[in-house]
Amino acid sequence: MYVCSCFGITEKQVKEHAEAGACTPRQIASVSKAGTDCGSCVRRIQGILGRGACPRRELLEQGNGASVLAAEPDTDTAPALGEAA
C-alpha cells in the first residue's frame, strides 16, 4: 500500500528504510523523498516508525551515538542565512 503517493513510496519501502537505520520521517525523506512534496504522508510515516527498535536510537541510548549525531546537521545551532559561521 502506498504511503507517499507523490513519490510512489510504499509502506514496505518505509519499513525497509527503517530497518536500514532511518528512524525519523526526516531520515525517511532523505533516503526516499517521501514527505517532501505535499507532506500529507509524514504522520503516516511516523506511525509506521512508531517507537519500535531502531539501530540509531539504540546506539544513542547506549551512549555510542556520537558518530550518528555527527553525521546529521544540528539545525538548532546552525547560523542563519547571512550570518558568519
Biopython code that builds the backbone (N, CA, C, O; Angstrom):
import numpy as np
from Bio.PDB.StructureBuilder import StructureBuilder

atoms = [
    (1, "MET", "N", (0.843, -1.178, 0.000)),
    (1, "MET", "CA", (0.000, 0.000, 0.000)),
    (1, "MET", "C", (0.891, 1.245, 0.000)),
    (1, "MET", "O", (1.905, 1.299, 0.696)),
    (2, "TYR", "N", (0.495, 2.235, -0.788)),
    (2, "TYR", "CA", (1.285, 3.460, -0.879)),
    (2, "TYR", "C", (1.132, 4.306, 0.376)),
    (2, "TYR", "O", (0.028, 4.496, 0.887)),
    (3, "VAL", "N", (2.252, 4.805, 0.856)),
    (3, "VAL", "CA", (2.281, 5.744, 1.967)),
    (3, "VAL", "C", (2.390, 7.153, 1.389)),
    (3, "VAL", "O", (1.686, 8.069, 1.814)),
    (4, "CYS", "N", (3.278, 7.308, 0.420)),
    (4, "CYS", "CA", (3.509, 8.600, -0.236)),
    (4, "CYS", "C", (3.125, 8.458, -1.707)),
    (4, "CYS", "O", (3.853, 7.857, -2.498)),
    (5, "SER", "N", (1.985, 9.014, -2.053)),
    (5, "SER", "CA", (1.555, 8.907, -3.446)),
    (5, "SER", "C", (2.300, 9.890, -4.349)),
    (5, "SER", "O", (2.340, 9.694, -5.563)),
    (6, "CYS", "N", (2.884, 10.934, -3.783)),
    (6, "CYS", "CA", (3.649, 11.882, -4.599)),
    (6, "CYS", "C", (4.858, 11.206, -5.244)),
    (6, "CYS", "O", (5.184, 11.478, -6.399)),
    (7, "PHE", "N", (5.522, 10.320, -4.491)),
    (7, "PHE", "CA", (6.730, 9.669, -4.987)),
    (7, "PHE", "C", (6.591, 8.154, -5.096)),
    (7, "PHE", "O", (7.569, 7.466, -5.386)),
    (8, "GLY", "N", (5.396, 7.629, -4.870)),
    (8, "GLY", "CA", (5.157, 6.201, -5.027)),
    (8, "GLY", "C", (5.899, 5.340, -4.022)),
    (8, "GLY", "O", (6.374, 4.258, -4.368)),
    (9, "ILE", "N", (6.006, 5.801, -2.781)),
    (9, "ILE", "CA", (6.714, 5.062, -1.738)),
    (9, "ILE", "C", (5.702, 4.223, -0.958)),
    (9, "ILE", "O", (4.677, 4.727, -0.500)),
    (10, "THR", "N", (6.010, 2.943, -0.818)),
    (10, "THR", "CA", (5.095, 2.025, -0.140)),
    (10, "THR", "C", (5.456, 1.865, 1.341)),
    (10, "THR", "O", (6.541, 2.237, 1.788)),
    (11, "GLU", "N", (4.508, 1.303, 2.072)),
    (11, "GLU", "CA", (4.741, 1.002, 3.486)),
    (11, "GLU", "C", (5.919, 0.038, 3.625)),
    (11, "GLU", "O", (6.729, 0.174, 4.542)),
    (12, "LYS", "N", (6.013, -0.917, 2.734)),
    (12, "LYS", "CA", (7.120, -1.880, 2.746)),
    (12, "LYS", "C", (8.460, -1.163, 2.595)),
    (12, "LYS", "O", (9.420, -1.487, 3.294)),
    (13, "GLN", "N", (8.528, -0.193, 1.687)),
    (13, "GLN", "CA", (9.774, 0.549, 1.487)),
    (13, "GLN", "C", (10.142, 1.350, 2.730)),
    (13, "GLN", "O", (11.312, 1.403, 3.110)),
    (14, "VAL", "N", (9.149, 1.975, 3.367)),
    (14, "VAL", "CA", (9.410, 2.735, 4.592)),
    (14, "VAL", "C", (9.980, 1.798, 5.657)),
    (14, "VAL", "O", (10.947, 2.144, 6.337)),
    (15, "LYS", "N", (9.385, 0.618, 5.801)),
    (15, "LYS", "CA", (9.865, -0.345, 6.794)),
    (15, "LYS", "C", (11.281, -0.815, 6.470)),
    (15, "LYS", "O", (12.094, -0.998, 7.375)),
    (16, "GLU", "N", (11.579, -1.011, 5.188)),
    (16, "GLU", "CA", (12.928, -1.418, 4.793)),
    (16, "GLU", "C", (13.950, -0.335, 5.124)),
    (16, "GLU", "O", (15.043, -0.634, 5.606)),
    (17, "HIS", "N", (13.594, 0.925, 4.865)),
    (17, "HIS", "CA", (14.499, 2.037, 5.197)),
    (17, "HIS", "C", (14.688, 2.120, 6.714)),
    (17, "HIS", "O", (15.788, 2.398, 7.192)),
    (18, "ALA", "N", (13.618, 1.878, 7.460)),
    (18, "ALA", "CA", (13.708, 1.909, 8.921)),
    (18, "ALA", "C", (14.641, 0.805, 9.418)),
    (18, "ALA", "O", (15.446, 1.029, 10.321)),
    (19, "GLU", "N", (14.531, -0.376, 8.832)),
    (19, "GLU", "CA", (15.415, -1.483, 9.215)),
    (19, "GLU", "C", (16.871, -1.169, 8.881)),
    (19, "GLU", "O", (17.788, -1.664, 9.536)),
    (20, "ALA", "N", (17.071, -0.348, 7.861)),
    (20, "ALA", "CA", (18.426, 0.047, 7.468)),
    (20, "ALA", "C", (18.960, 1.202, 8.316)),
    (20, "ALA", "O", (20.115, 1.601, 8.163)),
    (21, "GLY", "N", (18.114, 1.747, 9.219)),
    (21, "GLY", "CA", (18.600, 2.772, 10.139)),
    (21, "GLY", "C", (17.918, 4.120, 10.072)),
    (21, "GLY", "O", (18.252, 4.997, 10.869)),
    (22, "ALA", "N", (16.980, 4.334, 9.162)),
    (22, "ALA", "CA", (16.255, 5.606, 9.096)),
    (22, "ALA", "C", (15.150, 5.572, 10.154)),
    (22, "ALA", "O", (14.190, 4.812, 10.024)),
    (23, "CYS", "N", (15.284, 6.387, 11.192)),
    (23, "CYS", "CA", (14.398, 6.283, 12.354)),
    (23, "CYS", "C", (13.397, 7.418, 12.488)),
    (23, "CYS", "O", (12.539, 7.376, 13.370)),
    (24, "THR", "N", (13.485, 8.420, 11.643)),
    (24, "THR", "CA", (12.579, 9.561, 11.733)),
    (24, "THR", "C", (12.004, 9.854, 10.351)),
    (24, "THR", "O", (12.580, 9.451, 9.341)),
    (25, "PRO", "N", (10.877, 10.551, 10.302)),
    (25, "PRO", "CA", (10.351, 10.938, 8.991)),
    (25, "PRO", "C", (11.365, 11.729, 8.158)),
    (25, "PRO", "O", (11.406, 11.585, 6.936)),
    (26, "ARG", "N", (12.163, 12.542, 8.795)),
    (26, "ARG", "CA", (13.182, 13.317, 8.073)),
    (26, "ARG", "C", (14.223, 12.389, 7.445)),
    (26, "ARG", "O", (14.658, 12.620, 6.317)),
    (27, "GLN", "N", (14.621, 11.351, 8.164)),
    (27, "GLN", "CA", (15.593, 10.403, 7.626)),
    (27, "GLN", "C", (14.982, 9.575, 6.504)),
    (27, "GLN", "O", (15.662, 9.250, 5.530)),
    (28, "ILE", "N", (13.694, 9.231, 6.635)),
    (28, "ILE", "CA", (12.995, 8.525, 5.562)),
    (28, "ILE", "C", (12.955, 9.427, 4.323)),
    (28, "ILE", "O", (13.191, 8.962, 3.208)),
    (29, "ALA", "N", (12.658, 10.701, 4.518)),
    (29, "ALA", "CA", (12.615, 11.653, 3.408)),
    (29, "ALA", "C", (13.976, 11.757, 2.730)),
    (29, "ALA", "O", (14.063, 11.882, 1.509)),
    (30, "SER", "N", (15.026, 11.705, 3.522)),
    (30, "SER", "CA", (16.375, 11.822, 2.985)),
    (30, "SER", "C", (16.715, 10.678, 2.036)),
    (30, "SER", "O", (17.414, 10.883, 1.043)),
    (31, "VAL", "N", (16.230, 9.484, 2.331)),
    (31, "VAL", "CA", (16.568, 8.331, 1.501)),
    (31, "VAL", "C", (15.529, 8.010, 0.436)),
    (31, "VAL", "O", (15.809, 7.244, -0.486)),
    (32, "SER", "N", (14.310, 8.596, 0.551)),
    (32, "SER", "CA", (13.259, 8.203, -0.395)),
    (32, "SER", "C", (12.453, 9.361, -0.978)),
    (32, "SER", "O", (11.683, 9.155, -1.916)),
    (33, "LYS", "N", (12.610, 10.561, -0.452)),
    (33, "LYS", "CA", (11.832, 11.751, -0.806)),
    (33, "LYS", "C", (10.416, 11.738, -0.239)),
    (33, "LYS", "O", (9.701, 12.733, -0.365)),
    (34, "ALA", "N", (9.992, 10.632, 0.385)),
    (34, "ALA", "CA", (8.641, 10.566, 0.957)),
    (34, "ALA", "C", (8.463, 11.683, 1.982)),
    (34, "ALA", "O", (9.293, 11.856, 2.874)),
    (35, "GLY", "N", (7.387, 12.429, 1.848)),
    (35, "GLY", "CA", (7.094, 13.512, 2.775)),
    (35, "GLY", "C", (7.665, 14.854, 2.388)),
    (35, "GLY", "O", (7.480, 15.829, 3.115)),
    (36, "THR", "N", (8.355, 14.935, 1.259)),
    (36, "THR", "CA", (8.999, 16.198, 0.887)),
    (36, "THR", "C", (8.198, 17.028, -0.105)),
    (36, "THR", "O", (8.589, 18.153, -0.414)),
    (37, "ASP", "N", (7.091, 16.505, -0.608)),
    (37, "ASP", "CA", (6.295, 17.286, -1.563)),
    (37, "ASP", "C", (5.104, 17.899, -0.836)),
    (37, "ASP", "O", (5.212, 19.015, -0.325)),
    (38, "CYS", "N", (3.996, 17.216, -0.776)),
    (38, "CYS", "CA", (2.810, 17.793, -0.133)),
    (38, "CYS", "C", (2.830, 17.623, 1.382)),
    (38, "CYS", "O", (2.192, 18.397, 2.095)),
    (39, "GLY", "N", (3.558, 16.615, 1.887)),
    (39, "GLY", "CA", (3.696, 16.413, 3.327)),
    (39, "GLY", "C", (2.562, 15.660, 3.996)),
    (39, "GLY", "O", (2.595, 15.448, 5.208)),
    (40, "SER", "N", (1.558, 15.251, 3.231)),
    (40, "SER", "CA", (0.405, 14.600, 3.857)),
    (40, "SER", "C", (0.732, 13.219, 4.413)),
    (40, "SER", "O", (-0.053, 12.678, 5.191)),
    (41, "CYS", "N", (1.854, 12.641, 4.040)),
    (41, "CYS", "CA", (2.202, 11.291, 4.498)),
    (41, "CYS", "C", (3.102, 11.283, 5.727)),
    (41, "CYS", "O", (3.392, 10.212, 6.259)),
    (42, "VAL", "N", (3.546, 12.429, 6.185)),
    (42, "VAL", "CA", (4.524, 12.472, 7.272)),
    (42, "VAL", "C", (3.981, 11.812, 8.540)),
    (42, "VAL", "O", (4.697, 11.055, 9.196)),
    (43, "ARG", "N", (2.734, 12.089, 8.887)),
    (43, "ARG", "CA", (2.158, 11.470, 10.093)),
    (43, "ARG", "C", (2.033, 9.959, 9.929)),
    (43, "ARG", "O", (2.233, 9.206, 10.882)),
    (44, "ARG", "N", (1.710, 9.533, 8.749)),
    (44, "ARG", "CA", (1.600, 8.092, 8.493)),
    (44, "ARG", "C", (2.973, 7.425, 8.608)),
    (44, "ARG", "O", (3.094, 6.333, 9.165)),
    (45, "ILE", "N", (3.996, 8.083, 8.082)),
    (45, "ILE", "CA", (5.360, 7.561, 8.203)),
    (45, "ILE", "C", (5.743, 7.474, 9.677)),
    (45, "ILE", "O", (6.319, 6.477, 10.112)),
    (46, "GLN", "N", (5.426, 8.509, 10.443)),
    (46, "GLN", "CA", (5.723, 8.499, 11.880)),
    (46, "GLN", "C", (5.013, 7.338, 12.559)),
    (46, "GLN", "O", (5.579, 6.689, 13.439)),
    (47, "GLY", "N", (3.771, 7.075, 12.151)),
    (47, "GLY", "CA", (3.028, 5.956, 12.711)),
    (47, "GLY", "C", (3.667, 4.619, 12.392)),
    (47, "GLY", "O", (3.678, 3.719, 13.233)),
    (48, "ILE", "N", (4.200, 4.479, 11.185)),
    (48, "ILE", "CA", (4.873, 3.240, 10.799)),
    (48, "ILE", "C", (6.158, 3.069, 11.605)),
    (48, "ILE", "O", (6.475, 1.971, 12.062)),
    (49, "LEU", "N", (6.887, 4.157, 11.772)),
    (49, "LEU", "CA", (8.138, 4.098, 12.518)),
    (49, "LEU", "C", (7.882, 3.834, 13.991)),
    (49, "LEU", "O", (8.611, 3.077, 14.633)),
    (50, "GLY", "N", (6.837, 4.464, 14.524)),
    (50, "GLY", "CA", (6.471, 4.270, 15.920)),
    (50, "GLY", "C", (7.641, 4.460, 16.857)),
    (50, "GLY", "O", (8.533, 5.273, 16.618)),
    (51, "ARG", "N", (7.616, 3.704, 17.910)),
    (51, "ARG", "CA", (8.699, 3.753, 18.893)),
    (51, "ARG", "C", (9.427, 2.416, 18.929)),
    (51, "ARG", "O", (10.030, 2.052, 19.939)),
    (52, "GLY", "N", (9.365, 1.701, 17.832)),
    (52, "GLY", "CA", (9.985, 0.376, 17.758)),
    (52, "GLY", "C", (11.496, 0.438, 17.800)),
    (52, "GLY", "O", (12.092, 1.511, 17.901)),
    (53, "ALA", "N", (12.092, -0.713, 17.721)),
    (53, "ALA", "CA", (13.547, -0.814, 17.742)),
    (53, "ALA", "C", (14.141, -0.084, 16.547)),
    (53, "ALA", "O", (13.671, -0.219, 15.417)),
    (54, "CYS", "N", (15.156, 0.671, 16.815)),
    (54, "CYS", "CA", (15.832, 1.436, 15.771)),
    (54, "CYS", "C", (17.321, 1.375, 16.053)),
    (54, "CYS", "O", (17.756, 1.749, 17.142)),
    (55, "PRO", "N", (18.111, 0.911, 15.094)),
    (55, "PRO", "CA", (19.559, 0.807, 15.344)),
    (55, "PRO", "C", (20.174, 2.123, 15.808)),
    (55, "PRO", "O", (20.996, 2.119, 16.725)),
    (56, "ARG", "N", (19.808, 3.228, 15.211)),
    (56, "ARG", "CA", (20.381, 4.515, 15.618)),
    (56, "ARG", "C", (19.906, 4.907, 17.013)),
    (56, "ARG", "O", (20.700, 5.380, 17.827)),
    (57, "ARG", "N", (18.613, 4.714, 17.297)),
    (57, "ARG", "CA", (18.075, 5.059, 18.608)),
    (57, "ARG", "C", (18.745, 4.212, 19.686)),
    (57, "ARG", "O", (19.060, 4.716, 20.764)),
    (58, "GLU", "N", (18.964, 2.924, 19.399)),
    (58, "GLU", "CA", (19.622, 2.051, 20.366)),
    (58, "GLU", "C", (21.044, 2.519, 20.630)),
    (58, "GLU", "O", (21.507, 2.467, 21.770)),
    (59, "LEU", "N", (21.743, 2.971, 19.603)),
    (59, "LEU", "CA", (23.095, 3.488, 19.793)),
    (59, "LEU", "C", (23.084, 4.718, 20.690)),
    (59, "LEU", "O", (23.932, 4.855, 21.572)),
    (60, "LEU", "N", (22.125, 5.612, 20.468)),
    (60, "LEU", "CA", (22.046, 6.820, 21.275)),
    (60, "LEU", "C", (21.759, 6.482, 22.726)),
    (60, "LEU", "O", (22.336, 7.085, 23.631)),
    (61, "GLU", "N", (20.864, 5.515, 22.960)),
    (61, "GLU", "CA", (20.529, 5.132, 24.321)),
    (61, "GLU", "C", (21.710, 4.490, 25.030)),
    (61, "GLU", "O", (21.823, 4.590, 26.251)),
    (62, "GLN", "N", (22.588, 3.836, 24.290)),
    (62, "GLN", "CA", (23.764, 3.201, 24.873)),
    (62, "GLN", "C", (24.910, 4.193, 25.047)),
    (62, "GLN", "O", (25.931, 3.862, 25.651)),
    (63, "GLY", "N", (24.750, 5.388, 24.529)),
    (63, "GLY", "CA", (25.808, 6.383, 24.630)),
    (63, "GLY", "C", (26.858, 6.266, 23.555)),
    (63, "GLY", "O", (27.907, 6.903, 23.647)),
    (64, "ASN", "N", (26.600, 5.458, 22.524)),
    (64, "ASN", "CA", (27.564, 5.278, 21.444)),
    (64, "ASN", "C", (27.143, 6.030, 20.188)),
    (64, "ASN", "O", (27.661, 5.739, 19.110)),
    (65, "GLY", "N", (26.242, 6.968, 20.286)),
    (65, "GLY", "CA", (25.677, 7.597, 19.109)),
    (65, "GLY", "C", (26.376, 8.843, 18.634)),
    (65, "GLY", "O", (25.846, 9.553, 17.779)),
    (66, "ALA", "N", (27.552, 9.135, 19.159)),
    (66, "ALA", "CA", (28.243, 10.359, 18.765)),
    (66, "ALA", "C", (28.483, 10.411, 17.265)),
    (66, "ALA", "O", (28.317, 11.465, 16.651)),
    (67, "SER", "N", (28.869, 9.293, 16.667)),
    (67, "SER", "CA", (29.142, 9.304, 15.234)),
    (67, "SER", "C", (27.858, 9.489, 14.436)),
    (67, "SER", "O", (27.877, 10.100, 13.367)),
    (68, "VAL", "N", (26.748, 8.970, 14.940)),
    (68, "VAL", "CA", (25.462, 9.141, 14.261)),
    (68, "VAL", "C", (25.045, 10.598, 14.335)),
    (68, "VAL", "O", (24.614, 11.180, 13.339)),
    (69, "LEU", "N", (25.175, 11.185, 15.519)),
    (69, "LEU", "CA", (24.783, 12.582, 15.670)),
    (69, "LEU", "C", (25.668, 13.489, 14.830)),
    (69, "LEU", "O", (25.188, 14.482, 14.282)),
    (70, "ALA", "N", (26.927, 13.172, 14.723)),
    (70, "ALA", "CA", (27.842, 13.995, 13.947)),
    (70, "ALA", "C", (27.498, 13.962, 12.466)),
    (70, "ALA", "O", (27.813, 14.901, 11.736)),
    (71, "ALA", "N", (26.859, 12.898, 12.019)),
    (71, "ALA", "CA", (26.524, 12.774, 10.607)),
    (71, "ALA", "C", (25.302, 13.601, 10.231)),
    (71, "ALA", "O", (25.054, 13.838, 9.049)),
    (72, "GLU", "N", (24.536, 14.043, 11.226)),
    (72, "GLU", "CA", (23.343, 14.824, 10.958)),
    (72, "GLU", "C", (23.567, 16.257, 11.404)),
    (72, "GLU", "O", (24.047, 16.481, 12.515)),
    (73, "PRO", "N", (23.233, 17.231, 10.574)),
    (73, "PRO", "CA", (23.444, 18.626, 10.956)),
    (73, "PRO", "C", (22.538, 19.020, 12.110)),
    (73, "PRO", "O", (21.387, 18.591, 12.183)),
    (74, "ASP", "N", (23.056, 19.828, 12.996)),
    (74, "ASP", "CA", (22.287, 20.331, 14.125)),
    (74, "ASP", "C", (21.672, 21.651, 13.703)),
    (74, "ASP", "O", (22.348, 22.680, 13.699)),
    (75, "THR", "N", (20.407, 21.631, 13.350)),
    (75, "THR", "CA", (19.764, 22.825, 12.814)),
    (75, "THR", "C", (19.515, 23.869, 13.883)),
    (75, "THR", "O", (19.282, 25.034, 13.559)),
    (76, "ASP", "N", (19.558, 23.477, 15.167)),
    (76, "ASP", "CA", (19.319, 24.444, 16.240)),
    (76, "ASP", "C", (20.492, 25.393, 16.404)),
    (76, "ASP", "O", (20.307, 26.525, 16.852)),
    (77, "THR", "N", (21.692, 24.960, 16.054)),
    (77, "THR", "CA", (22.859, 25.804, 16.262)),
    (77, "THR", "C", (23.474, 26.290, 14.955)),
    (77, "THR", "O", (24.479, 27.001, 14.968)),
    (78, "ALA", "N", (22.886, 25.917, 13.841)),
    (78, "ALA", "CA", (23.422, 26.375, 12.557)),
    (78, "ALA", "C", (23.168, 27.868, 12.399)),
    (78, "ALA", "O", (22.102, 28.355, 12.776)),
    (79, "PRO", "N", (24.137, 28.603, 11.845)),
    (79, "PRO", "CA", (23.942, 30.048, 11.655)),
    (79, "PRO", "C", (22.829, 30.316, 10.656)),
    (79, "PRO", "O", (22.642, 29.564, 9.700)),
    (80, "ALA", "N", (22.100, 31.385, 10.886)),
    (80, "ALA", "CA", (21.053, 31.781, 9.963)),
    (80, "ALA", "C", (21.671, 32.262, 8.655)),
    (80, "ALA", "O", (22.851, 32.608, 8.609)),
    (81, "LEU", "N", (20.883, 32.280, 7.614)),
    (81, "LEU", "CA", (21.380, 32.767, 6.326)),
    (81, "LEU", "C", (21.944, 34.166, 6.493)),
    (81, "LEU", "O", (21.321, 35.022, 7.120)),
    (82, "GLY", "N", (23.077, 34.388, 5.953)),
    (82, "GLY", "CA", (23.694, 35.691, 6.006)),
    (82, "GLY", "C", (24.590, 35.899, 7.212)),
    (82, "GLY", "O", (25.360, 36.859, 7.247)),
    (83, "GLU", "N", (24.507, 35.013, 8.212)),
    (83, "GLU", "CA", (25.373, 35.133, 9.393)),
    (83, "GLU", "C", (26.683, 34.419, 9.134)),
    (83, "GLU", "O", (26.746, 33.455, 8.372)),
    (84, "ALA", "N", (27.728, 34.909, 9.781)),
    (84, "ALA", "CA", (29.022, 34.248, 9.683)),
    (84, "ALA", "C", (29.004, 33.003, 10.552)),
    (84, "ALA", "O", (28.369, 32.980, 11.606)),
    (85, "ALA", "N", (29.695, 31.983, 10.111)),
    (85, "ALA", "CA", (29.732, 30.725, 10.889)),
    (85, "ALA", "C", (30.685, 30.827, 12.035)),
    (85, "ALA", "O", (30.844, 29.870, 12.793)),
]
sb = StructureBuilder()
sb.init_structure("model")
sb.init_model(0)
sb.init_chain("A")
sb.init_seg("    ")
for serial, (resi, resn, name, xyz) in enumerate(atoms, 1):
    if name == "N":
        sb.init_residue(resn, " ", resi, " ")
    sb.init_atom(name, np.array(xyz, "f"), 0.0, 1.0, " ", f" {name:<3s}", serial, name[0])
structure = sb.get_structure()
